[in-house]
Amino acid sequence: MNVWLNGALVDHDEARVSHADHGLLVGDGIFETLRVYEGMPFGLDEHLTRLFVGASALGLPAPEPAELAGAVRDVLSANELTNARVRITMTSGTGPPGLARSGRRPTVIVTAVPLVPWPATATAVLSLFRRDAQSPLAGVKTTSLAKSVVALEEARAAGADEAILLNDRGELCEATTANVFCVLGGRIETPALSSGCLAGITRDHVLDLARAAGFDTVEARLPANVLREAEELFLTSSTREIQPLVALDGQPVGSGEPGPVTVRLADAYTQMIRTALAAGG
């Protein structure tokens, strides 16, 4: 398996990151994960745009978009992958002990692995952990994911697949690695970005698909009780696409089966991908 590290393809056994890299030591970095369909990195430009927004938020210099796009394609080609999960990671690079950066070149890594499909449905718990919607880094896809890791462990210990997090105001925010959607009375609701959630690329596509299908859509600061009132819940992310959430805290969501709105949107998303593939990306 080959990875792209700081401008060159190297065998994964030979890839080395310094013990002094601040991505390792203090979580000073950002990343993007995207899905590859039949050799096509779907939404690559959108992911790169978000990566550069995140880099700007952290004050990190970033490589040229063309360089990273080429790195993604080189990694896919070198590993002969057509359906894959790609991750682009950028840290502030090596630095002195403590928090101060060295100002040296960032560390940039591109990896790809064969795609492991997500389960058809998921269950979740409402986590004890909260997102800080007031943070200047709210919604930035940083590598500082300890809270999400522990929240996911919390869910797994309860026999669930995912954890849903509220923000510090007690509003619905997101799952550990996904945006959350609620269906109430046929209306599709999802937390506004001001709730502190990630500006998900799949989230945006789903909102566009929902509007095109004639659904009312709402992006708002949603109270936590929408989770209990919703007829349907679903999660979205680049690798999972649209995943129905069929139980929360051990109680069924709606009928306990994927709901009709979720199924309709999932079908529309699949068709969108097929159209993109037919058009060559």
PAFIZA-478334 format. One record per residue (C-alpha): residue number from 1; residue in one letter; x, y, z. Coordinates in nm, 2 decimals, always signed. Layout:
N
NUM:A:X:Y:Z
...
END
This chain:
281
1:M:+0.00:+0.00:+0.00
2:N:+0.13:+0.34:-0.10
3:V:+0.06:+0.68:+0.07
4:W:+0.14:+1.03:-0.04
5:L:+0.36:+1.21:+0.22
6:N:+0.49:+1.56:+0.17
7:G:+0.50:+1.55:-0.20
8:A:+0.59:+1.19:-0.29
9:L:+0.45:+0.85:-0.30
10:V:+0.60:+0.61:-0.04
11:D:+0.53:+0.26:+0.07
12:H:+0.32:+0.27:+0.39
13:D:+0.59:+0.07:+0.58
14:E:+0.84:+0.35:+0.49
15:A:+0.62:+0.64:+0.56
16:R:+0.74:+0.83:+0.87
17:V:+0.61:+1.13:+1.06
18:S:+0.83:+1.29:+1.32
19:H:+0.78:+1.23:+1.70
20:A:+0.78:+1.61:+1.72
21:D:+0.49:+1.66:+1.48
22:H:+0.23:+1.88:+1.64
23:G:-0.05:+1.68:+1.48
24:L:+0.05:+1.40:+1.70
25:L:+0.14:+1.59:+2.01
26:V:-0.13:+1.85:+2.03
27:G:-0.39:+1.77:+1.76
28:D:-0.29:+2.07:+1.55
29:G:-0.43:+1.98:+1.21
30:I:-0.72:+1.93:+0.98
31:F:-0.84:+1.66:+0.76
32:E:-1.10:+1.56:+0.49
33:T:-1.25:+1.22:+0.41
34:L:-1.41:+1.15:+0.08
35:R:-1.56:+0.85:-0.11
36:V:-1.43:+0.72:-0.44
37:Y:-1.68:+0.56:-0.68
38:E:-1.55:+0.35:-0.97
39:G:-1.23:+0.56:-0.96
40:M:-1.41:+0.89:-0.93
41:P:-1.33:+1.09:-0.61
42:F:-1.67:+1.23:-0.56
43:G:-1.69:+1.60:-0.45
44:L:-1.31:+1.64:-0.45
45:D:-1.32:+2.01:-0.53
46:E:-1.58:+2.07:-0.25
47:H:-1.36:+1.87:+0.00
48:L:-1.05:+2.07:-0.10
49:T:-1.24:+2.39:-0.06
50:R:-1.34:+2.30:+0.29
51:L:-0.99:+2.18:+0.37
52:F:-0.85:+2.53:+0.27
53:V:-1.12:+2.70:+0.48
54:G:-1.01:+2.49:+0.78
55:A:-0.65:+2.56:+0.71
56:S:-0.73:+2.93:+0.71
57:A:-0.92:+2.90:+1.04
58:L:-0.61:+2.74:+1.20
59:G:-0.36:+2.97:+1.03
60:L:-0.20:+2.69:+0.84
61:P:-0.04:+2.73:+0.49
62:A:-0.18:+2.48:+0.25
63:P:-0.05:+2.32:-0.07
64:E:-0.20:+2.42:-0.40
65:P:-0.54:+2.25:-0.47
66:A:-0.40:+2.10:-0.80
67:E:-0.12:+1.93:-0.60
68:L:-0.36:+1.77:-0.36
69:A:-0.60:+1.66:-0.63
70:G:-0.31:+1.50:-0.81
71:A:-0.20:+1.34:-0.49
72:V:-0.54:+1.18:-0.45
73:R:-0.54:+1.04:-0.80
74:D:-0.18:+0.92:-0.77
75:V:-0.26:+0.73:-0.45
76:L:-0.57:+0.57:-0.61
77:S:-0.37:+0.47:-0.91
78:A:-0.07:+0.34:-0.72
79:N:-0.29:+0.12:-0.51
80:E:-0.53:+0.02:-0.79
81:L:-0.83:+0.13:-0.60
82:T:-1.16:+0.21:-0.77
83:N:-1.41:+0.21:-0.47
84:A:-1.23:+0.36:-0.18
85:R:-1.21:+0.58:+0.12
86:V:-0.96:+0.87:+0.09
87:R:-0.83:+1.08:+0.37
88:I:-0.63:+1.40:+0.33
89:T:-0.46:+1.51:+0.66
90:M:-0.26:+1.82:+0.72
91:T:-0.08:+1.92:+1.04
92:S:+0.13:+2.22:+1.14
93:G:+0.44:+1.99:+1.11
94:T:+0.72:+1.95:+1.36
95:G:+0.75:+2.19:+1.64
96:P:+0.91:+2.26:+1.98
97:P:+0.77:+2.12:+2.30
98:G:+0.46:+2.30:+2.41
99:L:+0.20:+2.47:+2.19
100:A:+0.41:+2.72:+1.99
101:R:+0.45:+2.63:+1.62
102:S:+0.79:+2.62:+1.45
103:G:+0.67:+2.79:+1.13
104:R:+0.82:+2.50:+0.93
105:R:+0.65:+2.32:+0.64
106:P:+0.32:+2.15:+0.73
107:T:+0.30:+1.77:+0.72
108:V:+0.05:+1.66:+0.44
109:I:-0.06:+1.30:+0.41
110:V:-0.30:+1.14:+0.16
111:T:-0.41:+0.78:+0.22
112:A:-0.67:+0.55:+0.05
113:V:-0.81:+0.22:+0.16
114:P:-1.08:-0.01:+0.01
115:L:-1.42:+0.11:+0.10
116:V:-1.60:-0.09:+0.37
117:P:-1.97:-0.03:+0.33
118:W:-2.17:+0.10:+0.63
119:P:-2.45:-0.11:+0.77
120:A:-2.79:-0.04:+0.61
121:T:-2.92:+0.12:+0.93
122:A:-2.78:+0.25:+1.26
123:T:-2.88:+0.29:+1.62
124:A:-2.77:+0.57:+1.85
125:V:-2.76:+0.71:+2.20
126:L:-2.78:+1.07:+2.31
127:S:-2.43:+1.14:+2.44
128:L:-2.33:+1.31:+2.76
129:F:-2.07:+1.51:+2.57
130:R:-2.15:+1.85:+2.42
131:R:-2.02:+2.05:+2.13
132:D:-1.91:+2.41:+2.19
133:A:-2.11:+2.61:+1.94
134:Q:-1.94:+2.93:+2.05
135:S:-1.58:+2.82:+1.97
136:P:-1.41:+2.99:+1.68
137:L:-1.32:+2.64:+1.56
138:A:-1.68:+2.51:+1.58
139:G:-1.75:+2.33:+1.25
140:V:-1.38:+2.31:+1.15
141:K:-1.28:+1.95:+1.07
142:T:-0.98:+1.94:+1.30
143:T:-0.78:+1.63:+1.40
144:S:-0.86:+1.69:+1.76
145:L:-1.13:+1.42:+1.79
146:A:-1.08:+1.29:+2.14
147:K:-1.43:+1.40:+2.24
148:S:-1.58:+1.21:+1.95
149:V:-1.37:+0.90:+2.01
150:V:-1.49:+0.88:+2.37
151:A:-1.86:+0.96:+2.27
152:L:-1.85:+0.68:+2.02
153:E:-1.71:+0.44:+2.29
154:E:-2.00:+0.56:+2.51
155:A:-2.24:+0.46:+2.24
156:R:-2.07:+0.12:+2.17
157:A:-2.08:+0.04:+2.55
158:A:-2.45:+0.09:+2.54
159:G:-2.49:-0.14:+2.24
160:A:-2.54:+0.14:+1.99
161:D:-2.36:+0.23:+1.67
162:E:-2.34:+0.61:+1.70
163:A:-2.36:+0.90:+1.95
164:I:-2.57:+1.21:+1.90
165:L:-2.43:+1.52:+2.06
166:L:-2.60:+1.84:+2.17
167:N:-2.43:+2.17:+2.18
168:D:-2.35:+2.38:+2.49
169:R:-2.70:+2.54:+2.46
170:G:-2.87:+2.20:+2.47
171:E:-2.96:+2.21:+2.10
172:L:-2.92:+1.93:+1.85
173:C:-2.58:+1.94:+1.69
174:E:-2.45:+1.63:+1.51
175:A:-2.32:+1.27:+1.55
176:T:-1.96:+1.19:+1.60
177:T:-1.89:+1.16:+1.23
178:A:-2.21:+1.26:+1.06
179:N:-2.47:+1.53:+1.03
180:V:-2.82:+1.45:+1.16
181:F:-3.16:+1.50:+0.99
182:C:-3.51:+1.48:+1.13
183:V:-3.83:+1.43:+0.95
184:L:-4.14:+1.58:+1.12
185:G:-4.47:+1.60:+0.94
186:G:-4.29:+1.54:+0.60
187:R:-4.07:+1.84:+0.67
188:I:-3.69:+1.78:+0.67
189:E:-3.50:+1.96:+0.95
190:T:-3.13:+1.97:+1.03
191:P:-2.93:+2.18:+1.27
192:A:-2.81:+2.52:+1.14
193:L:-2.43:+2.57:+1.11
194:S:-2.46:+2.81:+1.40
195:S:-2.54:+2.51:+1.61
196:G:-2.17:+2.42:+1.58
197:C:-2.21:+2.12:+1.34
198:L:-1.98:+2.05:+1.05
199:A:-2.08:+2.21:+0.72
200:G:-2.11:+1.86:+0.57
201:I:-2.08:+1.82:+0.20
202:T:-2.32:+1.53:+0.19
203:R:-2.55:+1.75:+0.41
204:D:-2.56:+2.02:+0.14
205:H:-2.63:+1.76:-0.14
206:V:-2.91:+1.61:+0.06
207:L:-3.07:+1.95:+0.12
208:D:-3.05:+2.02:-0.25
209:L:-3.20:+1.69:-0.33
210:A:-3.48:+1.74:-0.08
211:R:-3.57:+2.08:-0.22
212:A:-3.57:+1.95:-0.57
213:A:-3.81:+1.68:-0.47
214:G:-4.05:+1.94:-0.33
215:F:-3.99:+1.88:+0.04
216:D:-3.99:+2.17:+0.29
217:T:-3.65:+2.20:+0.45
218:V:-3.54:+2.38:+0.76
219:E:-3.19:+2.47:+0.88
220:A:-3.24:+2.60:+1.23
221:R:-3.13:+2.58:+1.60
222:L:-3.33:+2.27:+1.69
223:P:-3.42:+2.18:+2.05
224:A:-3.31:+1.83:+2.17
225:N:-3.67:+1.71:+2.19
226:V:-3.70:+1.70:+1.81
227:L:-3.51:+1.37:+1.84
228:R:-3.80:+1.22:+2.03
229:E:-4.07:+1.38:+1.82
230:A:-3.93:+1.29:+1.48
231:E:-4.10:+1.03:+1.26
232:E:-3.77:+0.96:+1.09
233:L:-3.40:+1.03:+1.17
234:F:-3.11:+0.98:+0.94
235:L:-2.73:+1.04:+0.93
236:T:-2.53:+1.17:+0.64
237:S:-2.16:+1.17:+0.56
238:S:-1.94:+1.13:+0.25
239:T:-1.87:+0.76:+0.31
240:R:-2.20:+0.65:+0.46
241:E:-2.42:+0.86:+0.22
242:I:-2.77:+0.85:+0.39
243:Q:-2.80:+0.61:+0.67
244:P:-3.14:+0.56:+0.85
245:L:-3.13:+0.59:+1.22
246:V:-3.38:+0.33:+1.35
247:A:-3.34:+0.35:+1.73
248:L:-3.23:+0.61:+1.98
249:D:-3.15:+0.52:+2.34
250:G:-3.30:+0.18:+2.29
251:Q:-3.63:+0.31:+2.16
252:P:-3.75:+0.28:+1.80
253:V:-3.75:+0.59:+1.58
254:G:-4.09:+0.59:+1.41
255:S:-4.17:+0.23:+1.31
256:G:-3.82:+0.12:+1.38
257:E:-3.76:+0.08:+1.01
258:P:-3.62:+0.32:+0.74
259:G:-3.89:+0.57:+0.68
260:P:-4.04:+0.67:+0.34
261:V:-3.88:+1.01:+0.32
262:T:-3.54:+0.87:+0.41
263:V:-3.57:+0.59:+0.15
264:R:-3.68:+0.84:-0.12
265:L:-3.38:+1.07:-0.04
266:A:-3.14:+0.77:-0.04
267:D:-3.26:+0.67:-0.38
268:A:-3.22:+1.02:-0.51
269:Y:-2.87:+1.03:-0.37
270:T:-2.78:+0.71:-0.55
271:Q:-2.92:+0.85:-0.87
272:M:-2.71:+1.16:-0.83
273:I:-2.40:+0.95:-0.80
274:R:-2.49:+0.75:-1.11
275:T:-2.55:+1.07:-1.30
276:A:-2.21:+1.20:-1.19
277:L:-2.04:+0.88:-1.29
278:A:-2.21:+0.88:-1.63
279:A:-2.09:+1.24:-1.69
280:G:-1.73:+1.14:-1.60
281:G:-1.73:+1.32:-1.26
END
